[in-house]
Amino acid sequence: MSVVVFVVGLAVTTYLLRLAGVGAAASGRLGGPGRGVLTAALSALPVALLAAVVAVQAAPGGRPSVRLAVAALVAGLCARRTGFLPAVLLGTLAGALVP
């Protein structure tokens, strides 16, 4: 039961973060100089929340495996040039290829 409550809480939090970004953009608060940082932060929060949940599940003892480290490194490097989904897929592929 606690897992269901946890997942529902994460879903609601992610939805509210996305809604806050859309609401701020619609009100014009994100326009103007120096507001790019706020836009980037609001768009990165749901991804960071997902990454935190995955990291806790992937390294329950507190020590991540080499595969997880390689996958995270490749996904992080690919995310600079590609979108979120291609970066995750390439990171997964790289982690799977590590012996």
Secondary structure, DSSP 4 states (H G I P E B T S, - for coil): -HHHHHHHHHHHHHHHHHHHHHHHHHHTTT-STT-HHHHHHHHHHHHHHHHHHHHHHH-TTS---HHHHHHHHHHHHHHTTS-HHHHHHHHHHHHHH--
